Amino acid sequence: MLPRLTLAFREIGSIARGSDAFRPRLVVSVPPSMAMGWLSERLAGFVASHGAVDISLRGDDDPVPFDRELIDIRLSFGPHYREHPSEEIVRDAVYPVCAPELTAKTDSLAGLPLIHTDWGPTGASFPSWRTWFEAAGIEPGRAVQRGLSANSSRAALDLAISGLGVALAQGIYCAGALEEGRLVRANALSIALRQPYCLTIPERSARRDLVAAFRNWLIEECRRSVGSPVLG
């Protein structure tokens, strides 16, 4: 029966691929903060240029189960997956940003309310406010321990846009708000992140044209944000 069943399933697959109902599927995994706003706001541009595609967008912390969840492409902060082909695509930095009206209240960043970010499992790799003040040669006193705290980069950025304080925001997240004038840089000093953003694509997915197209598009979007003129 096996040869007949094999032919039958091949015929069914051929019919499905030739019908209008067939749409390619892509499973994309990114850090949670990126899934909540940055990437979800941009996916329409990919679909518009590459046609209808079923995309499963996942916000995951590392490590991710590539094979169990059939993940096609993973964007992560730092290299995590030696068992799959990975590449470094861009290195970001953090910038002190706040709402425009907040900077009019003081000429010293130390006098502004601070927004702290709990970076999660990779927190040791991200600069804290204490690190930033040390690099700036400023003694913040107890102010560095006070203020609001959020457990995601996106949430901290939203708090800053609302005028509740100044946040240390990654360029990839804050570039758009800076370009639109919803945020301003509260100080010129930025601190480069210790690790780059990396893309990991398992070999089973690397041969797919759709995955290659999404890879190229995602790299371009990441580099455009990190390389925004407002961050220079």
Buried (B, 14 or more C-beta within 10 A) or exposed (E): EEEEEEEEEEEEEEEEEEEEEEEBEBBBBBBBBBBBBBBEEBBEEBEEEBEEBEBEBBBBEBEBEBEEEEBBBBBBBBEBBEEBEBEEBBEBBBBBBBBEEBBEEEEEBBEBBBBBBEBBEBEEEBBBBEBBBBEBEBEBEEBBEBBBEBEBBBBBBBBBBEEBBBBBBBBBBBBBBBBEEBBBBBBEBBBEBEBBBBBBBBEEBBEBEBBBBBBEBBBEBBBEBBEBEBBE
